[in-house]
Amino acid sequence: MLDLSGKLDRELILALSHISEAADRAGIRFLLVGATARNLMLEVACGVRVARATYDVDIAVRVASWVEYERLGSELQDNHQFVKSISAPHRLQTSGLMTVDLIPFGPIAGEEEKIAWPPEGNWVLNVEGFECALNHADEVLIRSVPHLSVNVTSLPAQAVLKTISWDSNPARGKDAFDLYIIIAHYLDTPNLDRLATDARDLVTEPPSPLHEIGAELLGRDMAGVCDDLKLAGHIGAILSRETAPSDKHTLISAMIPAAGSSTSPDEILALLQLLQRGFRTRAL
C-alpha cells in the first residue's frame, strides 16, 4: 500500500472520507480517477511537479443502475453535507466548496460502455477502460488515524483512460497533456528500480535516455492492465494511427503544451512510437 498519510490537503481527506463512508454504506466500489489521481501518484508520491492545476475530484463509482447511483448521491447530500450542482448532472460540492464529480460505470454502462444521463440522454460519457482501471488500482493510505485508504487509478491505467478520453474528444487538450506527463515521467517513480528486474531488457549499450525507456515500459504496463481484448484493440489502434507516417499527427499537436517549446514534435513522436512498441510487445 502506498502511504500518503500526512501529505494531503485537509479538504481532500474530508471529501474522500465522506465518499468512502457513503459508498461503504451503499455497498458500492469506487475509484479515484482524473487529475487528482495523477497528482497523487506523480506529484505527492514522487515529487514530479505538474503544471496543470486541478480544482475538482473525479470519483468513478461502479453501479448497476441509476437507482443505485442516485442512492449514493442522496446519501452524500442527506448525511454528509454535499450539495448537488446545477452545472452538471454528475457534480456535487462539499461543505468546503470542493467540487466532486461522480462518474458511474460498470453494468450501468452496458456493452458499449457509455453513459447517457437521464432523462433525455443528451449528455454522453465514454467509460471504456474503467473496469480494468478498478481491477488494477493502487490502494493508497490517505489517513492513518482513523484509517482511510482508497483505490487510486494506477499510472498505466491512467494512461489508458487518458488515451480513450482524448480519442473520444480530441478537443479535450487536458487528456493529451496528462498523457504526455505520465509518459515523460514514468521513470521518475519507483518504476526506475525495475530496470534491474523485470525491465532490465530495456537497458541497452549505449543506454537510452530514461524518458525513452520509460515510454516503452509504460506501453508494456498499459497492455498489462487491458484485461479486455476489445480495450486492448482500441488502445493499439489509437497508438498505431497516431504514430503512422503522416503529415498530421493530432495527438502530437495536442501534447506540445505539456512538452514545452524545447521538445520538438519529432521527439514527441519518438516517445509515442516507443510507447506503441511496448504496448504491442506485451499485448501480443
Rosetta silent file (secondary structure, phi, psi, omega in degrees, C-alpha in Angstrom):
SEQUENCE: MLDLSGKLDRELILALSHISEAADRAGIRFLLVGATARNLMLEVACGVRVARATYDVDIAVRVASWVEYERLGSELQDNHQFVKSISAPHRLQTSGLMTVDLIPFGPIAGEEEKIAWPPEGNWVLNVEGFECALNHADEVLIRSVPHLSVNVTSLPAQAVLKTISWDSNPARGKDAFDLYIIIAHYLDTPNLDRLATDARDLVTEPPSPLHEIGAELLGRDMAGVCDDLKLAGHIGAILSRETAPSDKHTLISAMIPAAGSSTSPDEILALLQLLQRGFRTRAL
SCORE:     score description
SCORE:     0.000 S_00000001
   1 L     0.000  133.023  176.896    0.000    0.000    0.000 S_00000001
   2 E   -79.027  124.709 -176.243    1.276    3.451   -0.922 S_00000001
   3 E   -97.814  107.445  175.579    1.349    5.645    2.194 S_00000001
   4 L  -113.926   16.073 -179.653    0.429    9.276    1.519 S_00000001
   5 L   -63.513  139.679 -178.593   -0.928    9.959    5.006 S_00000001
   6 L    81.956    2.393 -175.831    0.055   13.367    6.329 S_00000001
   7 L  -116.502   -1.062 -170.856    0.761   14.675    2.822 S_00000001
   8 L  -112.550  156.981  178.319   -2.674   15.632    1.553 S_00000001
   9 L   -62.183  139.848 -176.673   -4.917   18.664    1.711 S_00000001
  10 H   -59.715  -40.632 -178.571   -7.406   18.568    4.592 S_00000001
  11 H   -65.732  -36.960  177.328  -10.399   19.226    2.334 S_00000001
  12 H   -65.710  -43.159  178.694   -9.441   16.359    0.043 S_00000001
  13 H   -60.342  -45.497 -179.881   -9.099   13.996    3.005 S_00000001
  14 H   -62.617  -43.303  179.764  -12.511   15.027    4.342 S_00000001
  15 H   -61.519  -46.329 -179.818  -14.140   14.616    0.925 S_00000001
  16 H   -66.410  -33.799  177.305  -12.655   11.139    0.438 S_00000001
  17 H   -64.082  -45.235  178.400  -13.633   10.171    3.974 S_00000001
  18 H   -64.285  -44.064 -179.417  -17.268   11.117    3.360 S_00000001
  19 H   -63.564  -42.951  179.596  -17.330    9.384   -0.026 S_00000001
  20 H   -61.896  -44.010 -179.929  -15.755    6.239    1.405 S_00000001
  21 H   -64.467  -43.820 -179.471  -18.266    6.108    4.262 S_00000001
  22 H   -66.873  -41.372 -179.805  -21.236    6.678    1.943 S_00000001
  23 H   -66.621  -39.901  177.155  -20.002    4.130   -0.606 S_00000001
  24 H   -61.775  -42.453 -179.748  -19.411    1.526    2.100 S_00000001
  25 H   -62.668  -36.289 -177.972  -22.923    2.077    3.407 S_00000001
  26 H   -88.396   -6.062 -178.203  -24.328    1.621   -0.114 S_00000001
  27 L    70.045   34.898 -175.894  -22.082   -1.358   -0.938 S_00000001
  28 L  -113.114  132.165  174.776  -20.524    0.468   -3.885 S_00000001
  29 E   -85.505  141.076  179.693  -16.909    0.184   -5.013 S_00000001
  30 E  -136.809  165.591 -172.540  -15.275    3.418   -6.122 S_00000001
  31 E  -144.533  131.185  174.642  -12.064    4.597   -7.694 S_00000001
  32 E   -79.327  122.339 -177.713  -10.241    7.930   -7.668 S_00000001
  33 E  -125.153 -174.472  172.094   -9.623    8.933  -11.284 S_00000001
  34 H    75.119 -160.981 -172.546   -8.721   12.072  -13.238 S_00000001
  35 H   -67.055  -30.630  177.996   -6.220   14.784  -12.441 S_00000001
  36 H   -66.294  -39.300  175.282   -6.356   14.278   -8.675 S_00000001
  37 H   -61.767  -43.293  177.493   -5.273   10.651   -9.164 S_00000001
  38 H   -59.386  -45.286 -178.995   -2.449   11.872  -11.405 S_00000001
  39 H   -63.114  -41.252  179.631   -1.353   14.412   -8.791 S_00000001
  40 H   -63.596  -44.918 -173.593   -1.345   11.831   -6.013 S_00000001
  41 H   -78.705  -25.618 -179.654    0.664    9.264   -7.960 S_00000001
  42 H  -105.922  -56.552 -172.400    3.166   11.682   -9.505 S_00000001
  43 H   -75.614  -51.998 -176.337    3.349   14.941   -7.557 S_00000001
  44 H   -72.659  -46.030 -175.654    2.583   13.858   -3.990 S_00000001
  45 H   -75.783  -34.967 -169.863    4.154   10.394   -4.120 S_00000001
  46 H  -122.976   -2.687  177.780    7.168   11.132   -6.340 S_00000001
  47 L    76.018   16.310  178.290    7.720   14.903   -6.314 S_00000001
  48 L   -82.467  115.890 -178.959    7.021   15.356  -10.031 S_00000001
  49 L   -76.097  130.222  179.985    5.724   18.889  -10.494 S_00000001
  50 L  -114.550  124.307 -173.663    2.728   19.104  -12.790 S_00000001
  51 L   -70.115  -33.672 -174.980    1.976   22.467  -14.331 S_00000001
  52 L   -80.472  116.880 -178.646   -1.726   21.876  -14.949 S_00000001
  53 L   -79.530  158.021  174.510   -3.703   22.588  -11.781 S_00000001
  54 L  -134.468  145.143 -176.376   -6.907   20.821  -10.826 S_00000001
  55 L  -124.413   10.675  179.566   -9.701   22.033   -8.605 S_00000001
  56 E  -137.290  170.144 -178.612  -12.035   19.070   -8.551 S_00000001
  57 E  -121.537  126.119  179.254  -12.117   15.418   -7.588 S_00000001
  58 E  -102.990  121.711 -179.758  -13.274   12.735  -10.027 S_00000001
  59 E  -119.432  119.822  175.789  -14.733    9.619   -8.438 S_00000001
  60 E   -92.572  127.024 -176.607  -15.721    6.636  -10.578 S_00000001
  61 E  -118.399  128.291 -178.255  -18.448    4.544   -8.929 S_00000001
  62 E   -87.594  111.097 -176.672  -19.292    1.018  -10.040 S_00000001
  63 L  -134.127  159.449 -178.976  -23.076    0.691  -10.097 S_00000001
  64 L   -97.826  -19.597 -174.257  -25.660   -1.487  -11.769 S_00000001
  65 L  -154.400  166.645  176.105  -28.452    1.067  -12.172 S_00000001
  66 H   -69.136  -28.766  176.386  -29.422    4.710  -11.943 S_00000001
  67 H   -61.837  -44.003  178.539  -31.344    3.895   -8.778 S_00000001
  68 H   -65.390  -41.989  179.058  -28.101    2.727   -7.164 S_00000001
  69 H   -62.689  -47.135 -179.219  -26.238    5.770   -8.444 S_00000001
  70 H   -66.311  -31.355  177.834  -28.885    8.201   -7.173 S_00000001
  71 H   -63.028  -40.996  177.705  -28.939    6.426   -3.811 S_00000001
  72 H   -64.914  -44.048  178.275  -25.244    7.199   -3.344 S_00000001
  73 H   -60.741  -40.999  179.525  -25.783   10.830   -4.322 S_00000001
  74 H   -66.013  -39.410  177.529  -28.665   11.128   -1.882 S_00000001
  75 H   -60.539  -42.802  179.477  -26.586    9.601    0.906 S_00000001
  76 H   -66.321  -37.488 -179.568  -23.850   12.182    0.328 S_00000001
  77 H   -76.006  -40.262 -174.022  -26.366   15.029    0.304 S_00000001
  78 H   -78.455  -34.267 -171.420  -28.505   13.873    3.222 S_00000001
  79 H  -120.728   -3.086 -176.398  -25.791   12.707    5.630 S_00000001
  80 L  -132.926   15.466  175.039  -22.508   14.272    4.513 S_00000001
  81 L    59.815   26.504  171.912  -23.415   17.877    3.637 S_00000001
  82 L   -80.968  150.305 -179.691  -22.727   17.548   -0.073 S_00000001
  83 E  -122.424  133.889  179.934  -24.763   19.850   -2.317 S_00000001
  84 E   -72.742  133.635  179.059  -25.912   18.969   -5.847 S_00000001
  85 L   -84.117  149.377  175.853  -24.551   21.294   -8.508 S_00000001
  86 L   -92.807   -3.628 -175.262  -26.779   22.818  -11.174 S_00000001
  87 L   -83.665  -24.122 -178.209  -23.897   22.974  -13.670 S_00000001
  88 L  -157.225  146.765 -174.653  -23.712   19.223  -14.446 S_00000001
  89 L   -69.516  -17.742 -176.732  -25.823   16.161  -13.587 S_00000001
  90 L  -105.678   10.573 -168.880  -22.905   14.268  -12.021 S_00000001
  91 E  -107.328  135.801  175.075  -21.475   17.108   -9.951 S_00000001
  92 E  -128.007  166.277  177.220  -21.614   17.701   -6.213 S_00000001
  93 E  -133.899  135.606  179.904  -19.941   20.178   -3.912 S_00000001
  94 L   -78.972  170.346  176.976  -18.627   19.546   -0.406 S_00000001
  95 L   -64.366  -21.857  176.441  -19.217   21.844    2.557 S_00000001
  96 L   -91.272   13.845  176.219  -15.637   23.024    1.983 S_00000001
  97 L    67.110   26.147  173.047  -16.564   24.044   -1.578 S_00000001
  98 L   -89.626  133.461 -179.645  -14.601   21.252   -3.231 S_00000001
  99 E   -84.074  132.428  179.101  -16.151   20.013   -6.471 S_00000001
 100 E  -125.935  122.859  175.125  -16.725   16.261   -6.741 S_00000001
 101 E  -100.697  122.596  176.566  -17.752   14.549   -9.980 S_00000001
 102 E   -97.977  113.373 -175.414  -19.400   11.132   -9.542 S_00000001
 103 E  -107.840  112.476  179.461  -18.880    9.091  -12.713 S_00000001
 104 E   -77.774  143.709  173.682  -20.938    5.895  -12.981 S_00000001
 105 E  -151.490 -178.584 -179.100  -19.509    2.842  -14.727 S_00000001
 106 L    97.906 -149.160 -177.883  -19.889   -0.910  -14.659 S_00000001
 107 H   -55.248  -29.285 -179.792  -23.102   -2.785  -15.521 S_00000001
 108 H   -60.109  -26.892 -173.993  -24.982    0.518  -15.817 S_00000001
 109 H   -83.545  -16.372 -179.852  -22.948    1.346  -18.941 S_00000001
 110 L    72.348 -174.059 -176.654  -23.909   -1.738  -20.935 S_00000001
 111 L   -66.170  -29.304 -178.830  -21.803   -3.377  -23.634 S_00000001
 112 L   -78.736  -11.418  179.254  -20.984   -0.070  -25.325 S_00000001
 113 L    55.311   45.982  176.466  -19.504    1.277  -22.051 S_00000001
 114 E  -129.482  142.623  179.588  -21.168    4.639  -22.495 S_00000001
 115 E  -109.150  124.206  175.111  -23.228    6.592  -20.000 S_00000001
 116 E  -116.228  113.108 -173.232  -26.191    8.661  -21.240 S_00000001
 117 L   -69.335  130.961  176.096  -27.639   10.781  -18.443 S_00000001
 118 L   -74.386  161.074    4.439  -31.393   10.565  -17.978 S_00000001
 119 L   -88.260  -26.883 -174.119  -33.952   11.686  -18.719 S_00000001
 120 L   -78.213  -27.920 -176.449  -33.040   12.997  -22.194 S_00000001
 121 L    73.390   23.422 -176.824  -29.752   11.133  -22.555 S_00000001
 122 L   -76.733  -30.433 -176.740  -28.210   14.170  -24.221 S_00000001
 123 L   -98.836  113.421 -173.141  -25.005   14.131  -22.169 S_00000001
 124 E  -116.328  136.394 -179.339  -22.961   11.030  -23.019 S_00000001
 125 E  -127.649  133.348  177.984  -19.729    9.903  -21.374 S_00000001
 126 E   -86.836  119.734  179.868  -17.386    7.141  -22.530 S_00000001
 127 L  -114.585   25.693  176.377  -16.334    4.956  -19.572 S_00000001
 128 L   -60.369  133.784  177.632  -14.415    2.342  -21.545 S_00000001
 129 L    95.607  -12.515 -176.357  -11.494    1.029  -19.511 S_00000001
 130 H   -67.059  -36.306  178.050  -12.870    1.916  -16.074 S_00000001
 131 H   -60.997  -46.473  178.909  -13.452   -1.737  -15.150 S_00000001
 132 H   -64.379  -36.940  178.458   -9.823   -2.579  -15.919 S_00000001
 133 H   -62.371  -40.946  178.224   -8.691    0.520  -14.018 S_00000001
 134 H   -67.086  -40.741 -179.384  -10.561   -0.668  -10.925 S_00000001
 135 H   -63.430  -27.458 -176.382   -9.147   -4.181  -11.268 S_00000001
 136 L  -115.823   24.719 -178.539   -5.600   -2.791  -11.356 S_00000001
 137 L   -69.050  155.314  172.522   -5.996    0.109   -8.924 S_00000001
 138 E   -96.729  130.377  174.726   -3.373    1.009   -6.332 S_00000001
 139 E   -80.952  127.891 -175.615   -4.560    1.096   -2.744 S_00000001
 140 E  -122.665  129.752  175.993   -3.392    4.346   -1.175 S_00000001
 141 E   -78.911  115.713 -177.725   -3.360    5.212    2.517 S_00000001
 142 E   -91.327  -38.252 -178.638   -4.980    8.635    2.802 S_00000001
 143 E  -147.692  135.432 -177.092   -5.130    8.899    6.600 S_00000001
 144 L   -84.187  -40.379 -179.124   -3.583    6.675    9.250 S_00000001
 145 L  -135.370  118.876  -13.601   -5.830    7.563   12.229 S_00000001
 146 L   -67.484  154.152 -173.441   -8.619    6.833   11.789 S_00000001
 147 L   -60.362  131.812  174.269   -7.595    4.545    8.943 S_00000001
 148 E  -144.631  116.648  173.843   -8.689    5.633    5.469 S_00000001
 149 E  -129.043  147.507 -179.115   -7.456    4.036    2.262 S_00000001
 150 E  -135.767  158.046  173.908   -8.934    4.357   -1.217 S_00000001
 151 E   -80.051  127.699  179.255   -8.422    2.837   -4.636 S_00000001
 152 E  -121.048  136.809 -179.646   -6.484    5.197   -6.918 S_00000001
 153 L   -59.828  126.047  177.941   -6.028    4.666  -10.646 S_00000001
 154 L   -65.913  161.332 -179.700   -2.518    3.382  -11.335 S_00000001
 155 H   -60.740  -43.294  177.161   -0.332    5.318  -13.750 S_00000001
 156 H   -61.787  -40.133  178.605   -0.652    2.701  -16.551 S_00000001
 157 H   -68.860  -34.871  174.876   -4.438    2.677  -16.154 S_00000001
 158 H   -60.966  -42.231  179.146   -4.460    6.482  -16.129 S_00000001
 159 H   -62.864  -38.634  176.948   -2.590    6.426  -19.429 S_00000001
 160 H   -63.245  -49.319 -178.030   -5.178    4.012  -20.848 S_00000001
 161 H   -64.743  -37.596  178.876   -8.109    6.166  -19.692 S_00000001
 162 H   -66.485  -38.004  178.426   -6.471    9.359  -20.960 S_00000001
 163 H   -63.815  -45.842  179.321   -5.893    7.779  -24.370 S_00000001
 164 H   -63.992  -45.808 -177.172   -9.529    6.689  -24.616 S_00000001
 165 H   -63.798  -43.110  179.052  -10.846   10.037  -23.351 S_00000001
 166 H   -63.717  -43.148 -178.357   -8.695   12.045  -25.753 S_00000001
 167 H   -64.503  -32.439  178.558   -9.702    9.858  -28.692 S_00000001
 168 H   -70.478  -30.669 -178.499  -13.379   10.312  -27.793 S_00000001
 169 L  -150.649   83.870 -177.604  -12.967   14.092  -27.774 S_00000001
 170 L   -58.257  -17.203  177.681   -9.664   15.411  -29.200 S_00000001
 171 L   -69.724  -16.988  178.156  -10.709   18.921  -28.227 S_00000001
 172 L   -78.445   82.912 -177.201  -10.025   17.917  -24.592 S_00000001
 173 H   -61.620  -25.157 -177.384   -6.437   19.062  -24.581 S_00000001
 174 H   -66.207  -26.886  177.630   -6.025   18.215  -20.892 S_00000001
 175 H   -68.302  -44.503  177.060   -6.141   14.486  -21.685 S_00000001
 176 H   -64.925  -38.588  177.740   -3.228   14.770  -24.109 S_00000001
 177 H   -58.509  -52.331 -177.277   -1.414   16.993  -21.586 S_00000001
 178 H   -64.518  -39.285  179.577   -1.772   14.434  -18.802 S_00000001
 179 H   -61.703  -43.295  178.619   -0.846   11.523  -21.049 S_00000001
 180 H   -62.811  -42.858 -179.736    2.399   13.217  -22.067 S_00000001
 181 H   -59.500  -43.176  179.408    3.262   13.983  -18.431 S_00000001
 182 H   -64.575  -43.710  179.416    2.775   10.340  -17.466 S_00000001
 183 H   -61.508  -50.082 -172.697    4.892    9.137  -20.404 S_00000001
 184 H   -67.566  -25.848 -174.170    7.706   11.618  -19.812 S_00000001
 185 L  -114.986   17.863 -173.419    7.929   10.982  -16.064 S_00000001
 186 L   -63.953  -27.533  178.125    7.188    7.278  -15.827 S_00000001
 187 L   -96.884    3.330  171.332   10.666    6.501  -14.518 S_00000001
 188 L   -86.299   36.739 -174.230   10.638    9.422  -12.064 S_00000001
 189 L  -142.876  178.433  175.061    8.835    6.925   -9.848 S_00000001
 190 H   -58.872  -11.342  176.202    9.660    3.593   -8.181 S_00000001
 191 H   -59.950  -21.756  178.885    9.449    2.098  -11.685 S_00000001
 192 H   -57.543  -36.548 -178.677   13.102    3.113  -12.061 S_00000001
 193 H   -64.910  -20.769 -177.300   14.065    0.181   -9.831 S_00000001
 194 H   -71.660  -13.065  178.165   12.503   -2.210  -12.341 S_00000001
 195 H   -67.869  -12.791  175.492   15.383   -1.594  -14.744 S_00000001
 196 H  -101.251   -1.181 -177.498   17.300   -4.061  -12.562 S_00000001
 197 L  -127.658 -106.548 -172.004   14.485   -6.629  -12.528 S_00000001
 198 L   -72.994  -14.071 -179.862   11.580   -7.237  -14.916 S_00000001
 199 L  -113.073   19.344 -176.259   12.525   -4.373  -17.268 S_00000001
 200 H   -66.545  -20.750  178.651   16.268   -4.960  -17.442 S_00000001
 201 H   -68.706  -15.233  179.009   15.978   -5.952  -21.105 S_00000001
 202 H   -82.840  -10.091  179.481   15.184   -2.289  -21.867 S_00000001
 203 L   -88.414  117.816 -175.338   18.639   -1.199  -20.689 S_00000001
 204 L  -119.205  172.062  174.230   20.968   -1.159  -23.693 S_00000001
 205 L  -119.635  123.854   -7.651   24.513   -0.108  -24.517 S_00000001
 206 L   -68.086  153.921 -175.423   24.873    2.745  -25.002 S_00000001
 207 L   -67.497  141.926  175.195   21.964    3.459  -22.631 S_00000001
 208 L   -78.904  159.055  174.431   18.923    5.275  -23.957 S_00000001
 209 L   -58.175  145.747 -175.206   17.583    8.351  -22.132 S_00000001
 210 H   -59.634  -35.887 -178.037   15.449    7.379  -19.165 S_00000001
 211 H   -69.031  -26.391  176.337   12.318    9.040  -20.519 S_00000001
 212 H   -74.714  -41.888  175.867   12.564    6.916  -23.668 S_00000001
 213 H   -61.655  -41.804 -179.710   12.983    3.711  -21.653 S_00000001
 214 H   -62.042  -37.030  179.331   10.064    4.813  -19.503 S_00000001
 215 H   -62.314  -44.177 -179.560    7.838    5.299  -22.531 S_00000001
 216 H   -69.059  -39.086  178.071    8.379    1.722  -23.702 S_00000001
 217 H   -64.961  -40.496  177.113    7.922    0.330  -20.189 S_00000001
 218 H   -60.770  -41.097  177.773    4.699    2.300  -19.795 S_00000001
 219 H   -57.736  -42.971  177.362    3.458    0.817  -23.070 S_00000001
 220 H   -61.739  -44.709 -176.385    4.034   -2.674  -21.687 S_00000001
 221 H   -69.872  -32.941  174.358    2.270   -1.814  -18.446 S_00000001
 222 H   -61.350  -43.963  177.431   -0.680   -0.275  -20.283 S_00000001
 223 H   -62.281  -34.059 -178.533   -1.120   -3.550  -22.142 S_00000001
 224 H   -67.263  -24.738  179.274   -0.895   -5.339  -18.801 S_00000001
 225 H   -95.265   -4.734  178.725   -3.939   -3.541  -17.401 S_00000001
 226 L   -87.057   79.773  179.743   -6.035   -4.105  -20.538 S_00000001
 227 L   -66.657  -26.578 -175.560   -7.776   -7.279  -19.399 S_00000001
 228 L   -91.237  125.961 -179.039  -10.408   -6.759  -22.092 S_00000001
 229 H   -62.915  -35.144  177.772   -9.394   -7.693  -25.649 S_00000001
 230 H   -63.566  -43.009  178.475  -11.683   -5.022  -27.073 S_00000001
 231 H   -64.226  -44.610  179.288   -9.996   -2.364  -24.940 S_00000001
 232 H   -60.164  -41.068  178.612   -6.526   -3.609  -25.912 S_00000001
 233 H   -64.720  -38.422 -179.504   -7.510   -3.472  -29.566 S_00000001
 234 H   -66.456  -47.063  178.878   -8.845    0.053  -29.211 S_00000001
 235 H   -62.128  -44.744  179.514   -5.703    1.359  -27.497 S_00000001
 236 H   -59.978  -39.128 -179.923   -3.491   -0.410  -30.033 S_00000001
 237 H   -67.176  -40.029  179.775   -5.442    1.113  -32.927 S_00000001
 238 H   -64.410  -47.444 -178.309   -5.164    4.636  -31.498 S_00000001
 239 H   -65.404  -37.953  177.723   -1.421    4.347  -30.931 S_00000001
 240 H   -63.843  -44.460 -179.417   -0.880    2.850  -34.396 S_00000001
 241 H   -63.674  -42.171 -174.479   -2.852    5.636  -36.052 S_00000001
 242 H   -80.890   -6.139  176.786   -1.076    8.405  -34.129 S_00000001
 243 H  -116.117   -0.167  179.372    2.406    7.050  -34.881 S_00000001
 244 L   -71.548  155.129  176.646    1.874    6.093  -38.527 S_00000001
 245 L   -55.608  125.188 -176.533    3.631    8.091  -41.274 S_00000001
 246 L  -167.502  156.061  174.943    1.541   11.221  -41.719 S_00000001
 247 L   -96.905    6.326  177.762    1.825   14.955  -42.107 S_00000001
 248 L  -143.412  102.499  176.252   -0.828   15.409  -39.440 S_00000001
 249 L  -107.626  102.519 -174.045   -0.451   13.806  -36.028 S_00000001
 250 H   -64.316  -42.387 -178.268   -3.317   15.142  -33.940 S_00000001
 251 H   -65.854  -41.010  178.705   -2.152   13.682  -30.637 S_00000001
 252 H   -59.703  -45.440  178.783    1.366   15.046  -31.051 S_00000001
 253 H   -59.986  -38.022 -178.838   -0.007   18.541  -31.680 S_00000001
 254 H   -72.361  -20.915 -178.837   -2.169   18.255  -28.567 S_00000001
 255 H   -87.169  -12.653 -175.014    0.850   17.237  -26.470 S_00000001
 256 H   -57.038  -42.375  178.560    3.007   20.234  -27.374 S_00000001
 257 H   -59.089  -34.039  179.113    1.751   22.425  -24.473 S_00000001
 258 H   -76.588  -37.390 -176.992    2.811   19.732  -21.991 S_00000001
 259 H   -72.958  -32.495 -179.397    6.133   19.024  -23.697 S_00000001
 260 L    88.847  165.902 -174.832    7.158   22.673  -23.918 S_00000001
 261 L   -68.985  -18.751 -179.087    8.965   24.612  -26.605 S_00000001
 262 L   -80.877   -8.026 -179.747   12.264   22.789  -26.017 S_00000001
 263 L  -109.619  125.005 -176.331   10.755   19.489  -27.200 S_00000001
 264 L   -83.227  159.111  174.376   10.153   19.066  -30.914 S_00000001
 265 H   -56.456  -34.916  178.769    7.185   17.250  -32.474 S_00000001
 266 H   -64.706  -35.586  178.348    9.640   14.618  -33.751 S_00000001
 267 H   -69.164  -37.805  176.115   10.769   13.946  -30.189 S_00000001
 268 H   -64.671  -42.292  178.319    7.150   13.545  -29.062 S_00000001
 269 H   -59.622  -41.629 -179.523    6.578   11.178  -31.991 S_00000001
 270 H   -61.548  -40.129  177.930    9.601    9.122  -30.926 S_00000001
 271 H   -65.120  -42.878  179.327    8.161    8.730  -27.430 S_00000001
 272 H   -65.138  -35.269  178.110    4.776    7.680  -28.795 S_00000001
 273 H   -66.173  -38.714  176.502    6.457    5.149  -31.086 S_00000001
 274 H   -67.718  -39.223  176.033    8.263    3.654  -28.086 S_00000001
 275 H   -59.627  -45.801 -179.553    5.002    3.618  -26.157 S_00000001
 276 H   -65.104  -39.840  179.695    3.340    1.807  -29.032 S_00000001
 277 H   -62.987  -43.492  178.303    6.207   -0.684  -29.330 S_00000001
 278 H   -63.650  -41.580 -179.842    5.986   -1.533  -25.656 S_00000001
 279 H   -64.167  -45.781 -177.228    2.209   -1.903  -25.852 S_00000001
 280 H   -63.953  -38.613 -178.885    2.380   -4.089  -28.959 S_00000001
 281 H   -63.873  -44.704 -178.152    5.078   -6.329  -27.418 S_00000001
 282 H   -77.734  -31.605 -175.628    3.069   -7.017  -24.257 S_00000001
 283 H   -76.005  -20.862 -177.406   -0.322   -7.178  -25.969 S_00000001
 284 L   -69.032    0.000    0.000    0.724   -9.909  -28.420 S_00000001
